Amino acid sequence: MSFLEFDYSVLHACINHERYAWENFVDRFMDLALHVVEHTAERRGRKLDEREKVELCEAIFRAFRYNDYQLLREFSFHSAASTYLTVVARRVACALMEEE
């Protein structure tokens, strides 16, 4: 199974409410979310402490889980899941950093 297929299976598992799907999703994409938060903050000239990074990552994952995984259901599965998740995570992080 390729990484692309594996990522797709992780998303499908969440959408289908499979056992441990959410935990697997978080395990798979936590590093990506953290990287997006750090990169977004750096590009905006923001210095985040660890608590702020954790809060932003939590908000990103809440966005993915919101409304029965609506954002995951909207993914077309025509590109890499990591690309789509990065774009969504960056939008969430930017929106939250603008609120502060």
Backbone bond lengths (Angstrom), bond angles and torsions (degrees), N, CA, C in turn:
res aa  C-N    CA-C-N  psi(-1)  N-CA   C-N-CA  omega(-1)  CA-C   N-CA-C  phi
1 M - - - 1.450 - - 1.527 108.92 -
2 S 1.299 117.25 128.84 1.466 121.84 179.33 1.529 109.94 -75.98
3 F 1.333 115.69 166.56 1.466 120.10 176.32 1.518 110.51 -60.36
4 L 1.313 117.21 -40.23 1.455 121.57 179.41 1.529 110.54 -59.93
5 E 1.318 116.54 -47.82 1.465 121.05 178.90 1.529 111.36 -64.67
6 F 1.325 115.94 -39.46 1.466 119.67 179.03 1.524 110.51 -63.03
7 D 1.340 116.72 -46.78 1.462 120.45 178.89 1.522 110.94 -60.49
8 Y 1.321 116.90 -42.35 1.457 120.43 177.21 1.526 110.62 -59.43
9 S 1.323 116.59 -42.00 1.466 119.77 -178.82 1.524 111.25 -65.64
10 V 1.331 117.16 -34.56 1.467 121.01 177.30 1.525 109.91 -65.38
11 L 1.329 117.80 -43.75 1.463 121.17 178.36 1.521 111.44 -65.35
12 H 1.322 116.67 -45.66 1.469 120.43 178.50 1.525 111.21 -59.96
13 A 1.314 117.25 -38.66 1.462 120.74 179.61 1.532 110.68 -61.82
14 C 1.318 117.55 -40.82 1.466 120.68 177.34 1.522 110.47 -64.62
15 I 1.314 115.41 -50.03 1.465 120.55 -178.63 1.533 110.65 -57.20
16 N 1.326 116.52 -36.23 1.464 122.04 -178.45 1.522 113.68 -90.52
17 H 1.335 117.10 5.96 1.466 122.79 176.53 1.527 112.94 57.80
18 E 1.317 115.22 40.29 1.455 118.95 178.11 1.526 110.54 -74.00
19 R 1.301 115.09 153.19 1.461 120.94 -179.35 1.531 110.65 -59.74
20 Y 1.309 117.11 133.79 1.465 126.05 179.46 1.537 113.62 65.19
21 A 1.306 117.07 10.26 1.469 119.92 -178.60 1.529 111.25 -62.14
22 W 1.334 116.37 -45.40 1.458 119.06 -177.93 1.526 110.59 -63.74
23 E 1.301 117.50 -43.20 1.457 121.39 179.48 1.533 110.11 -61.07
24 N 1.325 116.36 -41.63 1.468 120.50 178.23 1.524 111.48 -65.60
25 F 1.328 116.59 -38.53 1.456 121.09 177.82 1.531 110.20 -61.45
26 V 1.321 115.82 -49.29 1.473 120.23 -179.77 1.526 110.34 -61.98
27 D 1.311 117.78 -44.91 1.469 121.14 178.24 1.524 111.11 -59.01
28 R 1.311 116.13 -42.74 1.466 120.88 -176.28 1.522 112.34 -69.05
29 F 1.350 117.66 -38.31 1.459 120.21 -169.17 1.537 114.79 -114.23
30 M 1.322 117.86 8.11 1.466 120.18 179.22 1.527 111.87 -62.49
31 D 1.317 117.29 -44.58 1.466 120.04 179.88 1.525 110.78 -62.36
32 L 1.324 116.84 -38.23 1.458 120.60 178.26 1.530 110.22 -63.79
33 A 1.329 117.50 -45.83 1.470 120.99 179.78 1.527 110.70 -61.56
34 L 1.312 116.64 -44.48 1.468 120.14 179.45 1.527 110.79 -63.01
35 H 1.320 116.98 -42.58 1.465 120.44 177.94 1.532 110.73 -60.89
36 V 1.316 117.23 -43.08 1.469 120.79 179.34 1.524 110.33 -62.71
37 V 1.324 117.04 -44.24 1.471 120.71 179.54 1.525 110.24 -60.73
38 E 1.326 117.24 -48.05 1.466 120.38 -178.21 1.524 111.23 -65.48
39 H 1.307 117.08 -43.66 1.466 120.89 -179.30 1.531 110.87 -65.70
40 T 1.312 116.81 -43.27 1.468 120.99 179.80 1.521 110.40 -62.87
41 A 1.317 116.96 -43.77 1.468 120.56 178.59 1.524 110.70 -62.65
42 E 1.316 116.26 -44.18 1.469 120.55 179.76 1.522 111.00 -60.40
43 R 1.333 116.72 -45.11 1.472 120.86 -179.07 1.525 111.90 -65.46
44 R 1.326 116.22 -25.21 1.459 120.97 179.29 1.531 112.23 -95.49
45 G 1.330 116.18 4.06 1.453 120.17 179.01 1.519 113.34 70.03
46 R 1.317 116.37 27.37 1.463 121.84 -179.10 1.521 110.22 -102.25
47 K 1.300 115.93 139.20 1.461 122.32 174.49 1.528 106.79 -106.09
48 L 1.327 116.55 114.32 1.459 120.90 -178.50 1.516 110.39 -103.07
49 D 1.330 116.05 139.62 1.455 118.58 171.70 1.529 107.91 -86.20
50 E 1.315 116.99 173.68 1.462 121.43 -175.64 1.527 111.90 -60.23
51 R 1.321 117.10 -39.46 1.464 121.06 179.57 1.520 110.57 -60.72
52 E 1.327 117.37 -44.33 1.463 121.40 179.42 1.526 111.70 -64.09
53 K 1.326 115.93 -39.64 1.469 119.67 177.51 1.528 110.65 -62.07
54 V 1.321 115.88 -45.19 1.469 120.69 179.93 1.528 109.97 -62.42
55 E 1.324 117.10 -44.33 1.465 120.79 -179.49 1.526 111.40 -62.39
56 L 1.315 117.22 -40.59 1.465 120.03 178.50 1.531 111.43 -67.60
57 C 1.320 116.93 -41.08 1.465 119.77 176.77 1.526 110.65 -63.16
58 E 1.322 117.01 -41.83 1.464 119.84 177.44 1.519 110.76 -60.77
59 A 1.319 117.25 -41.83 1.465 121.03 179.46 1.531 111.31 -64.08
60 I 1.313 116.22 -38.56 1.463 120.27 177.73 1.523 109.89 -62.51
61 F 1.320 117.26 -46.32 1.461 119.79 -179.38 1.532 111.77 -68.81
62 R 1.338 117.76 -33.68 1.467 119.31 173.82 1.521 110.62 -61.84
63 A 1.330 116.63 -38.28 1.468 120.37 178.73 1.521 110.88 -62.63
64 F 1.321 117.30 -39.65 1.463 120.11 178.63 1.528 111.79 -68.15
65 R 1.303 117.04 -31.00 1.470 120.41 -177.38 1.530 112.17 -88.61
66 Y 1.318 116.66 -17.41 1.463 121.90 -176.04 1.532 111.67 -56.28
67 N 1.320 114.56 141.76 1.467 122.43 173.77 1.535 111.90 53.62
68 D 1.324 114.73 50.54 1.466 120.89 176.98 1.527 111.87 57.87
69 Y 1.325 116.09 47.56 1.473 122.74 176.10 1.535 112.88 63.35
70 Q 1.321 115.41 38.31 1.463 119.58 -177.00 1.524 112.66 -53.89
71 L 1.332 117.34 -45.38 1.467 119.48 -179.41 1.522 112.19 -62.90
72 L 1.307 117.09 -35.30 1.466 119.46 177.44 1.529 110.58 -71.74
73 R 1.324 116.75 -36.99 1.461 119.80 178.24 1.527 111.63 -68.20
74 E 1.331 117.26 -25.91 1.463 121.09 179.63 1.533 112.74 -79.48
75 F 1.314 117.22 -13.78 1.458 121.15 178.97 1.525 109.01 -66.10
76 S 1.314 116.91 134.45 1.467 121.49 -173.80 1.533 114.05 -86.31
77 F 1.321 118.07 -11.50 1.465 122.67 -178.46 1.537 111.63 60.98
78 H 1.337 116.27 30.73 1.470 121.14 175.30 1.526 111.82 -107.49
79 S 1.323 117.02 -4.65 1.458 121.69 178.59 1.525 107.50 -137.12
80 A 1.313 115.40 -179.54 1.461 119.48 178.66 1.527 109.72 -68.13
81 A 1.314 115.57 135.16 1.459 120.30 178.31 1.524 110.64 -58.34
82 S 1.324 116.41 -38.07 1.469 119.73 -178.26 1.528 111.42 -62.98
83 T 1.314 117.59 -33.54 1.469 120.58 177.98 1.521 109.88 -65.79
84 Y 1.315 116.64 -48.93 1.459 121.58 179.30 1.526 110.57 -61.46
85 L 1.322 117.28 -47.02 1.459 121.25 -178.60 1.523 111.38 -63.40
86 T 1.325 117.56 -35.48 1.460 121.56 177.37 1.524 110.76 -63.97
87 V 1.317 116.75 -45.48 1.470 120.63 179.98 1.530 110.28 -61.54
88 V 1.318 116.52 -46.81 1.464 120.11 -179.82 1.529 110.39 -63.96
89 A 1.320 116.84 -45.13 1.470 120.61 -179.78 1.520 111.06 -61.03
90 R 1.323 117.44 -41.29 1.464 120.68 178.91 1.525 110.90 -63.85
91 R 1.318 116.98 -41.35 1.474 120.02 178.91 1.522 111.43 -63.46
92 V 1.318 116.88 -42.32 1.465 120.68 178.27 1.525 109.82 -64.57
93 A 1.321 117.14 -47.61 1.468 120.71 -179.32 1.523 111.13 -61.16
94 C 1.318 117.58 -43.82 1.470 120.90 179.10 1.532 110.86 -61.92
95 A 1.310 116.32 -45.26 1.467 120.30 -179.02 1.529 110.51 -61.45
96 L 1.311 117.51 -42.02 1.459 120.16 -178.99 1.524 111.57 -71.90
97 M 1.318 117.23 -35.67 1.464 118.89 178.42 1.527 111.16 -69.08
98 E 1.319 117.73 -29.79 1.469 121.15 177.49 1.510 111.20 -70.87
99 E 1.354 117.60 -30.61 1.451 121.85 -180.00 1.515 112.47 -68.32
100 E 1.318 116.67 -28.49 1.480 121.15 -174.96 1.504 111.54 -76.97
